[in-house]
Amino acid sequence: MDPSLPPPRTGRERLIAVWEWTVRRRRIALAQLLRGACYGAGTGAAGLFFVWVEHRM
């Protein structure tokens, strides 16, 4: 084992580390989901606008 590495986590420390990792990843996933929804809404609005313009001409 490499002496420069910290000792492995055990018991409660491991559970806390896993929970923190999950919370960080969940926030990132939700942020990406919100970003995608905003891009989708913007693209849909632009598409509807151009369809409206085409029908008005």
Protein Blocks (a to p, Z undefined) as FASTA:
>chain_A
ZZkbccddehjlmmmmmmmmmmmmmmmmmmmmmmmmmmmmmmmmmmmmmmmmmmmZZ
